[in-house]
Amino acid sequence: MKKMLASIATAVLLLGVMATSVFADDHGDMAMVRILHASPDAPAVDVYVNDEAVVEGAEFKAATDYMEVPAGEHKVEIYAAGTKGDSDPVISTNVTVEAGMAYTAAAINNLENIELKAIADSMEVTEGMSKVRVGHLIPGAPAVDVGPIGGDALFSGAEFPMVTDYAELDPGTYDLEVRTTDGTQLLDLSGTMLEANTVYSAFAVGTADSPEILLLKDYTMMPNEMPDTGMGGATDSANSALPYALGLGALVLAGGVVFFRRRSEA
């Protein structure tokens, strides 16, 4: 029997205040960054960039929308939610981002060894195609292959905390699986839908005993938009399908995340 059914869920994340000192008006010297909480045993967290709160109360599996940040080096600190001023950050590091690039900043590993992994994201796709990659973010889990059920692997030998290169595929619905490199199925991803003109990151999160796939949309090419380098050729944020908030007290992000949850055999 299949271990898991593909299911679509809504992910809702309340973002904290985007302080004006973190963001700038000149979009020509900016990068895009989203934050992913992928540490399975870590509590909800607050994220500070250059001492300004950008995310508050993000729980495990929460993923923000992309936020615009000036290119260059930034101090990133992550605290257990509500503990800044009372305790040290669980992560404190410097991250350098380049103008015109997009990144996923993922808190990974178990709480005892939590770290921040900066991953460069793609903002371009061949017109009419879909593009996807896989990230193995499950500490203690074996190396895996991802591909059609019973077929050749699309991604081979992904180990924690590896993120593969992107692969372009024809859009459509795929019956995929995550399996160990010796062929034992770990997750059944039947019915995975990949849309045309869209870039995805499929992040394996959770624990070895309870793995999940978090499918994030990195980028969607709008109709009549020509593919390009950097930020996909869009100069207006309304053209990117990756909206971001500036100076808002809170932002609700919904409907952009797909979860595939493991279930016991029938």
DAPEZI-V877274 format. One record per backbone hydrogen bond with DSSP energy under -1.0 kcal/mol. NH is the residue of the N-H (numbers start at 1). CO is the residue of the C=O. Records with the same first field share a line. If there is no record, write none. Layout:
# DAPEZI-V877274
NH->CO / CO
This chain:
# DAPEZI-V877274
15->251
19->17
22->19
27->25
29->26
30->27
31->69
32->101
33->67
34->103
36->105
37->62
38->107
42->39
45->58
46->79
47->55
48->77
49->52
50->75
52->49
54->47
55->47
58->45
61->37
62->59
64->35
67->33
69->31
71->29
72->97
74->95
76->93
77->48
78->91
79->46
81->44
83->80
86->83
87->83
90->78
91->78
93->76
95->74
97->72
100->30
101->98
103->32
104->119
105->34
106->117
107->36
108->115
113->110
114->111
115->108
117->106
119->104
121->102
129->126
130->169
131->198
132->167
135->202
136->162
137->204
141->138
144->158
145->179
146->155
147->177
149->175
151->148
154->146
155->146
158->144
162->159
164->134
167->132
169->130
172->194
174->192
176->189
177->147
178->187
179->145
180->184
183->180
186->178
187->178
189->176
192->174 / 189
194->172
197->129
199->219
200->131
201->216
202->133
203->214
204->135
205->212
207->210
212->205
213->260
214->203
215->258
216->201
218->199
219->199
221->197
225->222
239->236
240->237
258->215
260->213
263->3
